[in-house]
Amino acid sequence: MTYARTTHAIVVTLLAFVLSAGVGCSFSKSISMSIKGISKSVSSPLRSSSDSSQSDATRYRDEVADYAQGFVISGGGDISGFQRGLAGIAEKHGISDWESDPETWKSLGVGLGRTQITDAALEGFAEGWAAGDSARSDLMRQGFESAR
């Protein structure tokens, strides 16, 4: 894992923790904004020139995967907070209905695949996040396997 990727993962983990901790809205929002600013300032100079040529779709998939990975690494937490954070990422990338976007579900699986969770834990996340939707769960499994 590169230094930039590690640094980005740490920042994403902190962001996921703050968002899932249920901290007051204004405080959480200001911390979130600070963490995002730190993330950009720390990782931007370290990214290769090829990263700047990535499509917005690729950046979205990477950010969703990083977010899922950070959520798991931070110990999980509030699913509704996680979903609000995910909706914010999607909105930033112009996606209004992330729940219907197959790439979101694959990317969530990729993020889970980057962690050391077991297949049983994957099934738990797939069941919880996909809320019984087998197509979404299947997409998460595909992403998970591709990251292993």
C-alpha positions in Angstrom: 0.0 0.0 0.0 1.5 3.4 -0.9 2.0 6.2 1.6 -0.7 8.3 -0.1 -3.2 5.4 0.0 -2.3 4.7 3.7 -2.7 8.4 4.6 -5.9 8.6 2.7 -7.3 5.5 4.4 -6.4 7.0 7.8 -8.2 10.2 7.0 -11.2 8.4 5.7 -11.3 6.2 8.8 -11.3 9.4 11.0 -14.0 10.8 8.9 -16.1 7.7 9.1 -15.6 7.6 12.9 -16.7 11.2 13.3 -19.8 10.7 11.0 -20.8 7.5 12.8 -20.2 8.8 16.3 -23.5 10.8 16.4 -21.7 14.0 17.3 -23.8 17.2 17.1 -24.6 18.4 13.6 -22.7 21.6 13.5 -19.6 20.2 15.3 -19.7 17.1 13.1 -20.0 19.1 10.0 -17.1 21.4 10.9 -14.9 18.4 11.8 -15.9 16.6 8.6 -15.0 19.7 6.6 -11.6 19.9 8.4 -10.9 16.3 7.8 -11.7 16.5 4.1 -9.5 19.6 3.9 -6.7 17.7 5.6 -7.2 14.7 3.4 -6.9 16.8 0.3 -3.9 18.7 1.5 -2.0 15.6 2.7 -2.8 13.3 -0.2 -3.0 15.6 -3.1 0.8 16.2 -3.5 1.4 12.5 -3.1 -0.9 11.3 -5.8 0.5 10.5 -9.2 -0.3 12.5 -12.3 -2.5 9.5 -13.5 -4.8 10.1 -10.6 -5.7 13.5 -11.9 -6.8 12.0 -15.2 -9.2 9.6 -13.5 -12.8 9.9 -14.5 -15.3 11.2 -11.9 -16.9 7.7 -11.9 -13.5 6.2 -10.9 -13.0 8.8 -8.2 -16.5 8.0 -6.9 -15.9 4.3 -6.8 -12.6 4.9 -5.0 -14.1 7.2 -2.5 -17.0 4.8 -1.7 -14.5 1.9 -1.3 -12.3 4.1 1.0 -15.4 5.1 3.0 -16.6 1.5 3.5 -13.1 0.4 4.5 -12.8 3.3 7.0 -16.2 2.4 8.5 -15.1 -1.2 9.1 -11.6 -0.2 10.4 -13.1 2.3 12.8 -15.3 -0.4 14.3 -18.5 0.2 12.4 -21.3 2.0 14.2 -24.4 3.9 13.3 -25.7 2.6 9.9 -27.9 5.6 9.3 -24.9 7.8 9.8 -23.0 5.7 7.4 -25.8 6.0 4.9 -25.9 9.8 5.3 -22.1 9.9 4.7 -22.5 7.7 1.6 -25.3 9.9 0.3 -23.0 12.9 0.7 -20.3 11.3 -1.3 -22.7 10.3 -4.0 -24.2 13.8 -4.1 -20.7 15.3 -4.4 -20.2 13.2 -7.5 -23.6 14.0 -9.0 -25.3 10.7 -8.1 -28.8 11.4 -6.7 -29.8 7.8 -6.1 -26.8 5.9 -4.8 -29.0 3.0 -3.7 -29.9 2.2 -7.3 -26.4 2.6 -8.6 -24.7 -0.9 -9.1 -21.2 0.7 -8.9 -22.0 1.9 -5.4 -22.6 -1.6 -4.2 -19.6 -3.1 -6.0 -17.4 -0.3 -4.4 -18.8 -1.0 -1.0 -17.7 -4.6 -1.5 -14.2 -3.5 -2.7 -13.9 -1.4 0.5 -14.8 -4.4 2.6 -12.4 -6.6 0.6 -9.5 -4.3 1.6 -10.1 -5.1 5.2 -9.3 -8.4 7.0 -13.0 -9.3 7.6 -14.1 -12.9 7.1 -16.6 -14.1 4.6 -19.2 -14.4 7.4 -18.6 -10.7 8.3 -19.1 -9.8 4.7 -22.4 -11.6 4.7 -23.4 -9.6 7.8 -22.5 -6.3 6.1 -24.2 -7.3 2.9 -27.4 -8.2 4.8 -27.4 -5.0 6.8 -26.4 -2.6 4.1 -28.4 -4.2 1.2 -31.4 -4.7 3.4 -32.3 -8.1 1.9 -31.8 -7.0 -1.7 -30.0 -10.1 -3.2 -28.8 -8.2 -6.3 -27.1 -5.6 -4.1 -25.6 -8.3 -1.9 -24.3 -10.1 -5.0 -22.7 -6.9 -6.3 -21.0 -6.4 -2.9 -19.7 -9.9 -3.0 -18.3 -9.3 -6.5 -16.5 -6.2 -5.3 -15.3 -8.0 -2.2 -13.8 -10.8 -4.2 -12.2 -8.4 -6.7 -10.3 -6.7 -3.9 -9.0 -9.9 -2.3 
